[in-house]
Amino acid sequence: MNQLATVNAFGVLTAPGTLKIERLLPGPIERVWAYLTEYDRRIPA
């Protein structure tokens, strides 16, 4: 890490105005990506 990187519970500040966030989400990557990118997957039926 460089001196700009600050680690906390939310993410890493890697550059001015840039925050890197990593999370482990349950399920296969295809289902997680679909949930994040397809609006109709997030609205209640």
C-alpha distance matrix in Angstrom:
0.0 3.7 6.7 7.8 5.9 8.6 9.6 13.3 16.2 16.4 13.0 9.7 10.2 8.5 11.1 14.4 16.5 14.2 13.6 12.6 14.9 15.6 18.9 21.2 24.6 27.9 29.9 29.7 27.4 30.5 31.8 28.6 28.2 31.9 31.5 28.8 30.6 34.3 35.8 38.8 36.8 35.6 39.0 41.3 44.3
3.7 0.0 3.8 5.4 5.6 8.8 11.1 14.8 18.1 17.9 14.6 10.9 10.1 8.1 9.5 12.4 15.2 13.6 13.9 13.8 16.6 18.0 21.5 24.1 27.3 30.8 32.8 32.6 30.0 33.0 34.3 30.9 30.3 33.9 33.5 30.5 32.1 35.8 37.1 40.4 38.6 37.3 40.5 43.1 46.1
6.7 3.8 0.0 3.8 5.6 7.8 10.9 14.3 17.9 17.8 15.0 11.5 10.0 9.1 9.8 11.7 14.8 14.1 14.3 15.1 17.8 19.7 22.9 25.8 29.0 32.5 34.8 34.9 32.4 35.3 36.3 32.8 32.3 35.7 35.1 31.9 33.7 37.4 38.3 41.6 40.0 38.3 41.4 43.9 47.1
7.8 5.4 3.8 0.0 3.8 6.4 9.9 13.0 16.4 15.6 12.8 9.2 6.8 6.1 6.3 8.0 11.0 10.4 11.0 12.3 15.3 17.7 21.0 24.2 27.1 30.8 33.0 33.1 30.4 33.1 34.0 30.5 29.7 33.1 32.3 29.0 30.6 34.3 35.1 38.5 37.1 35.3 38.3 40.9 44.2
5.9 5.6 5.6 3.8 0.0 3.8 6.5 9.9 13.2 12.6 9.6 5.9 5.0 4.8 7.2 9.7 11.6 10.0 9.3 9.7 12.2 14.3 17.6 20.6 23.6 27.3 29.6 29.8 27.3 30.2 31.0 27.4 27.0 30.4 29.6 26.5 28.4 32.0 33.0 36.2 34.5 32.8 35.9 38.4 41.6
8.6 8.8 7.8 6.4 3.8 0.0 3.8 6.7 10.3 10.2 8.1 5.4 5.4 7.5 9.8 11.2 12.6 11.3 9.6 10.3 11.8 14.0 16.7 19.8 22.8 26.4 29.0 29.7 27.5 30.5 30.9 27.2 27.2 30.5 29.2 26.3 28.6 32.0 32.6 35.8 33.9 31.9 34.9 37.1 40.5
9.6 11.1 10.9 9.9 6.5 3.8 0.0 3.8 7.1 7.9 6.1 4.8 7.2 9.4 12.4 14.1 14.8 12.8 10.2 9.8 10.2 11.6 13.8 16.7 19.8 23.2 26.1 27.0 25.2 28.4 28.5 24.8 25.3 28.6 27.2 24.6 27.2 30.6 31.2 34.1 32.0 30.0 33.0 35.0 38.3
13.3 14.8 14.3 13.0 9.9 6.7 3.8 0.0 3.8 5.5 5.8 6.8 9.1 12.1 14.9 15.9 15.9 14.2 11.1 11.0 10.2 11.6 12.9 15.9 18.6 21.9 25.0 26.5 24.9 28.0 27.7 24.0 24.8 27.9 26.0 23.6 26.6 29.6 29.9 32.6 30.4 28.2 31.0 32.7 36.1
16.2 18.1 17.9 16.4 13.2 10.3 7.1 3.8 0.0 3.8 6.0 8.7 11.5 14.5 17.4 18.4 17.6 15.7 12.1 11.5 9.5 10.2 10.6 13.3 15.7 18.8 22.1 23.9 22.7 25.8 25.0 21.4 22.6 25.5 23.3 21.3 24.5 27.3 27.5 30.0 27.6 25.3 28.0 29.5 32.9
16.4 17.9 17.8 15.6 12.6 10.2 7.9 5.5 3.8 0.0 3.8 7.3 9.6 12.7 15.2 16.0 14.6 12.8 9.1 8.8 6.7 8.6 9.4 12.8 14.7 18.2 21.2 22.8 21.1 23.9 23.2 19.4 20.2 23.0 20.9 18.5 21.5 24.4 24.5 27.2 25.1 22.8 25.6 27.4 30.8
13.0 14.6 15.0 12.8 9.6 8.1 6.1 5.8 6.0 3.8 0.0 3.8 6.7 9.2 12.1 13.6 12.6 10.1 6.4 5.5 4.5 6.9 9.2 12.7 15.2 18.9 21.5 22.5 20.4 23.3 23.2 19.4 19.7 22.9 21.3 18.6 21.3 24.5 25.1 28.0 26.0 24.1 27.1 29.3 32.5
9.7 10.9 11.5 9.2 5.9 5.4 4.8 6.8 8.7 7.3 3.8 0.0 3.8 5.8 9.1 11.1 11.0 8.4 5.6 5.1 6.6 8.9 12.0 15.4 18.1 21.8 24.2 24.7 22.4 25.3 25.6 22.0 21.8 25.2 24.0 21.1 23.3 26.8 27.7 30.7 28.9 27.1 30.2 32.6 35.8
10.2 10.1 10.0 6.8 5.0 5.4 7.2 9.1 11.5 9.6 6.7 3.8 0.0 3.8 5.8 7.3 7.8 5.9 4.6 6.4 9.0 12.0 15.2 18.7 21.2 24.9 27.2 27.5 24.9 27.5 27.9 24.3 23.7 26.9 25.8 22.6 24.4 27.9 28.6 31.9 30.4 28.6 31.5 34.1 37.4
8.5 8.1 9.1 6.1 4.8 7.5 9.4 12.1 14.5 12.7 9.2 5.8 3.8 0.0 3.8 7.1 8.3 5.8 6.1 6.8 10.3 12.8 16.4 19.6 22.2 25.9 27.8 27.6 24.8 27.3 28.3 24.8 23.8 27.2 26.6 23.3 24.8 28.5 29.5 32.9 31.5 30.0 33.1 35.9 39.0
11.1 9.5 9.8 6.3 7.2 9.8 12.4 14.9 17.4 15.2 12.1 9.1 5.8 3.8 0.0 3.8 6.0 5.1 7.4 9.4 13.0 15.9 19.5 22.9 25.2 28.9 30.7 30.4 27.3 29.5 30.6 27.1 25.7 28.9 28.4 24.8 25.9 29.6 30.4 34.0 32.9 31.4 34.3 37.3 40.4
14.4 12.4 11.7 8.0 9.7 11.2 14.1 15.9 18.4 16.0 13.6 11.1 7.3 7.1 3.8 0.0 3.8 5.6 8.4 11.4 14.7 18.1 21.4 25.0 27.0 30.8 32.6 32.5 29.4 31.4 32.1 28.6 27.2 30.1 29.3 25.7 26.6 30.1 30.5 34.2 33.5 31.7 34.3 37.3 40.6
16.5 15.2 14.8 11.0 11.6 12.6 14.8 15.9 17.6 14.6 12.6 11.0 7.8 8.3 6.0 3.8 0.0 3.8 6.7 10.2 13.0 16.6 19.7 23.3 24.9 28.6 30.4 30.4 27.3 29.0 29.5 26.0 24.5 27.1 26.2 22.5 23.4 26.8 27.0 30.7 30.1 28.3 30.8 33.9 37.1
14.2 13.6 14.1 10.4 10.0 11.3 12.8 14.2 15.7 12.8 10.1 8.4 5.9 5.8 5.1 5.6 3.8 0.0 3.8 6.6 9.9 13.2 16.5 20.1 21.8 25.6 27.2 27.1 23.9 25.8 26.6 23.1 21.6 24.5 23.8 20.2 21.2 24.8 25.5 29.1 28.2 26.6 29.4 32.4 35.6
13.6 13.9 14.3 11.0 9.3 9.6 10.2 11.1 12.1 9.1 6.4 5.6 4.6 6.1 7.4 8.4 6.7 3.8 0.0 3.8 6.4 10.0 13.1 16.8 18.6 22.4 24.4 24.6 21.8 24.0 24.4 20.7 19.8 22.8 21.8 18.4 20.0 23.6 24.2 27.6 26.3 24.5 27.4 30.2 33.4
12.6 13.8 15.1 12.3 9.7 10.3 9.8 11.0 11.5 8.8 5.5 5.1 6.4 6.8 9.4 11.4 10.2 6.6 3.8 0.0 3.8 6.7 10.2 13.7 15.8 19.6 21.4 21.4 18.6 21.1 21.8 18.2 17.5 20.8 20.0 16.9 18.7 22.3 23.4 26.6 24.9 23.5 26.8 29.4 32.5
14.9 16.6 17.8 15.3 12.2 11.8 10.2 10.2 9.5 6.7 4.5 6.6 9.0 10.3 13.0 14.7 13.0 9.9 6.4 3.8 0.0 3.8 6.7 10.4 12.4 16.2 18.3 18.8 16.4 19.1 19.2 15.5 15.4 18.7 17.5 14.6 17.1 20.5 21.5 24.4 22.4 20.8 24.1 26.5 29.6
15.6 18.0 19.7 17.7 14.3 14.0 11.6 11.6 10.2 8.6 6.9 8.9 12.0 12.8 15.9 18.1 16.6 13.2 10.0 6.7 3.8 0.0 3.8 7.0 9.5 13.2 15.4 15.8 13.7 16.8 17.1 13.5 14.0 17.5 16.5 14.3 17.0 20.2 21.6 24.2 21.7 20.5 24.1 26.1 29.0
18.9 21.5 22.9 21.0 17.6 16.7 13.8 12.9 10.6 9.4 9.2 12.0 15.2 16.4 19.5 21.4 19.7 16.5 13.1 10.2 6.7 3.8 0.0 3.8 6.1 9.8 12.4 13.6 12.2 15.4 15.0 11.5 12.9 16.1 14.6 13.1 16.4 19.2 20.4 22.5 19.7 18.5 21.9 23.6 26.4
21.2 24.1 25.8 24.2 20.6 19.8 16.7 15.9 13.3 12.8 12.7 15.4 18.7 19.6 22.9 25.0 23.3 20.1 16.8 13.7 10.4 7.0 3.8 0.0 3.8 6.8 9.4 10.9 10.3 13.8 13.3 10.3 12.5 15.6 14.4 13.8 17.1 19.4 21.0 22.6 19.3 18.6 22.1 23.4 25.8
24.6 27.3 29.0 27.1 23.6 22.8 19.8 18.6 15.7 14.7 15.2 18.1 21.2 22.2 25.2 27.0 24.9 21.8 18.6 15.8 12.4 9.5 6.1 3.8 0.0 3.8 6.5 8.6 8.6 11.5 10.2 7.3 10.2 12.7 11.2 11.3 14.7 16.6 18.1 19.3 15.8 15.3 18.8 19.8 22.1
27.9 30.8 32.5 30.8 27.3 26.4 23.2 21.9 18.8 18.2 18.9 21.8 24.9 25.9 28.9 30.8 28.6 25.6 22.4 19.6 16.2 13.2 9.8 6.8 3.8 0.0 3.8 7.1 8.7 11.1 9.3 7.8 11.4 13.0 11.7 13.0 16.1 17.3 18.8 19.3 15.6 15.5 18.7 19.2 21.0
29.9 32.8 34.8 33.0 29.6 29.0 26.1 25.0 22.1 21.2 21.5 24.2 27.2 27.8 30.7 32.6 30.4 27.2 24.4 21.4 18.3 15.4 12.4 9.4 6.5 3.8 0.0 3.8 6.5 8.3 6.6 6.5 10.0 11.2 10.8 12.7 15.2 16.0 18.1 18.1 14.4 15.2 18.5 19.0 20.2
29.7 32.6 34.9 33.1 29.8 29.7 27.0 26.5 23.9 22.8 22.5 24.7 27.5 27.6 30.4 32.5 30.4 27.1 24.6 21.4 18.8 15.8 13.6 10.9 8.6 7.1 3.8 0.0 3.8 5.5 5.6 6.5 8.7 10.2 11.0 12.7 14.5 15.5 18.2 18.4 15.0 16.5 19.9 20.8 21.7
27.4 30.0 32.4 30.4 27.3 27.5 25.2 24.9 22.7 21.1 20.4 22.4 24.9 24.8 27.3 29.4 27.3 23.9 21.8 18.6 16.4 13.7 12.2 10.3 8.6 8.7 6.5 3.8 0.0 3.8 5.5 5.1 5.9 8.4 9.8 10.5 12.0 13.7 16.7 17.6 14.5 15.9 19.5 21.1 22.4
30.5 33.0 35.3 33.1 30.2 30.5 28.4 28.0 25.8 23.9 23.3 25.3 27.5 27.3 29.5 31.4 29.0 25.8 24.0 21.1 19.1 16.8 15.4 13.8 11.5 11.1 8.3 5.5 3.8 0.0 3.8 5.6 5.2 6.1 8.6 10.0 10.5 11.4 14.7 15.2 12.5 14.6 18.0 19.7 20.5
31.8 34.3 36.3 34.0 31.0 30.9 28.5 27.7 25.0 23.2 23.2 25.6 27.9 28.3 30.6 32.1 29.5 26.6 24.4 21.8 19.2 17.1 15.0 13.3 10.2 9.3 6.6 5.6 5.5 3.8 0.0 3.8 5.5 5.1 6.2 8.7 10.0 10.2 12.9 12.9 9.6 11.6 14.9 16.3 17.1
28.6 30.9 32.8 30.5 27.4 27.2 24.8 24.0 21.4 19.4 19.4 22.0 24.3 24.8 27.1 28.6 26.0 23.1 20.7 18.2 15.5 13.5 11.5 10.3 7.3 7.8 6.5 6.5 5.1 5.6 3.8 0.0 3.8 5.5 5.1 6.3 8.7 10.1 12.4 13.4 10.1 10.9 14.6 16.4 18.0
28.2 30.3 32.3 29.7 27.0 27.2 25.3 24.8 22.6 20.2 19.7 21.8 23.7 23.8 25.7 27.2 24.5 21.6 19.8 17.5 15.4 14.0 12.9 12.5 10.2 11.4 10.0 8.7 5.9 5.2 5.5 3.8 0.0 3.8 5.4 5.1 6.1 8.2 11.2 12.8 10.4 11.6 15.2 17.6 19.1
31.9 33.9 35.7 33.1 30.4 30.5 28.6 27.9 25.5 23.0 22.9 25.2 26.9 27.2 28.9 30.1 27.1 24.5 22.8 20.8 18.7 17.5 16.1 15.6 12.7 13.0 11.2 10.2 8.4 6.1 5.1 5.5 3.8 0.0 3.8 5.4 5.2 5.4 8.7 9.5 7.3 9.4 12.7 15.0 16.1
31.5 33.5 35.1 32.3 29.6 29.2 27.2 26.0 23.3 20.9 21.3 24.0 25.8 26.6 28.4 29.3 26.2 23.8 21.8 20.0 17.5 16.5 14.6 14.4 11.2 11.7 10.8 11.0 9.8 8.6 6.2 5.1 5.4 3.8 0.0 3.8 5.7 5.7 7.4 8.4 5.5 6.3 9.9 12.3 14.0
28.8 30.5 31.9 29.0 26.5 26.3 24.6 23.6 21.3 18.5 18.6 21.1 22.6 23.3 24.8 25.7 22.5 20.2 18.4 16.9 14.6 14.3 13.1 13.8 11.3 13.0 12.7 12.7 10.5 10.0 8.7 6.3 5.1 5.4 3.8 0.0 3.8 6.1 7.6 10.1 8.3 8.0 11.6 14.5 16.7
30.6 32.1 33.7 30.6 28.4 28.6 27.2 26.6 24.5 21.5 21.3 23.3 24.4 24.8 25.9 26.6 23.4 21.2 20.0 18.7 17.1 17.0 16.4 17.1 14.7 16.1 15.2 14.5 12.0 10.5 10.0 8.7 6.1 5.2 5.7 3.8 0.0 3.8 6.4 9.2 8.5 9.2 12.3 15.6 17.2
34.3 35.8 37.4 34.3 32.0 32.0 30.6 29.6 27.3 24.4 24.5 26.8 27.9 28.5 29.6 30.1 26.8 24.8 23.6 22.3 20.5 20.2 19.2 19.4 16.6 17.3 16.0 15.5 13.7 11.4 10.2 10.1 8.2 5.4 5.7 6.1 3.8 0.0 3.8 5.6 5.7 7.4 9.8 12.9 14.1
35.8 37.1 38.3 35.1 33.0 32.6 31.2 29.9 27.5 24.5 25.1 27.7 28.6 29.5 30.4 30.5 27.0 25.5 24.2 23.4 21.5 21.6 20.4 21.0 18.1 18.8 18.1 18.2 16.7 14.7 12.9 12.4 11.2 8.7 7.4 7.6 6.4 3.8 0.0 3.8 5.4 5.5 6.9 10.5 12.1
38.8 40.4 41.6 38.5 36.2 35.8 34.1 32.6 30.0 27.2 28.0 30.7 31.9 32.9 34.0 34.2 30.7 29.1 27.6 26.6 24.4 24.2 22.5 22.6 19.3 19.3 18.1 18.4 17.6 15.2 12.9 13.4 12.8 9.5 8.4 10.1 9.2 5.6 3.8 0.0 3.8 5.5 5.6 8.4 9.0
36.8 38.6 40.0 37.1 34.5 33.9 32.0 30.4 27.6 25.1 26.0 28.9 30.4 31.5 32.9 33.5 30.1 28.2 26.3 24.9 22.4 21.7 19.7 19.3 15.8 15.6 14.4 15.0 14.5 12.5 9.6 10.1 10.4 7.3 5.5 8.3 8.5 5.7 5.4 3.8 0.0 3.8 5.9 8.0 9.0
35.6 37.3 38.3 35.3 32.8 31.9 30.0 28.2 25.3 22.8 24.1 27.1 28.6 30.0 31.4 31.7 28.3 26.6 24.5 23.5 20.8 20.5 18.5 18.6 15.3 15.5 15.2 16.5 15.9 14.6 11.6 10.9 11.6 9.4 6.3 8.0 9.2 7.4 5.5 5.5 3.8 0.0 3.8 6.5 9.1
39.0 40.5 41.4 38.3 35.9 34.9 33.0 31.0 28.0 25.6 27.1 30.2 31.5 33.1 34.3 34.3 30.8 29.4 27.4 26.8 24.1 24.1 21.9 22.1 18.8 18.7 18.5 19.9 19.5 18.0 14.9 14.6 15.2 12.7 9.9 11.6 12.3 9.8 6.9 5.6 5.9 3.8 0.0 3.8 6.4
41.3 43.1 43.9 40.9 38.4 37.1 35.0 32.7 29.5 27.4 29.3 32.6 34.1 35.9 37.3 37.3 33.9 32.4 30.2 29.4 26.5 26.1 23.6 23.4 19.8 19.2 19.0 20.8 21.1 19.7 16.3 16.4 17.6 15.0 12.3 14.5 15.6 12.9 10.5 8.4 8.0 6.5 3.8 0.0 3.8
44.3 46.1 47.1 44.2 41.6 40.5 38.3 36.1 32.9 30.8 32.5 35.8 37.4 39.0 40.4 40.6 37.1 35.6 33.4 32.5 29.6 29.0 26.4 25.8 22.1 21.0 20.2 21.7 22.4 20.5 17.1 18.0 19.1 16.1 14.0 16.7 17.2 14.1 12.1 9.0 9.0 9.1 6.4 3.8 0.0
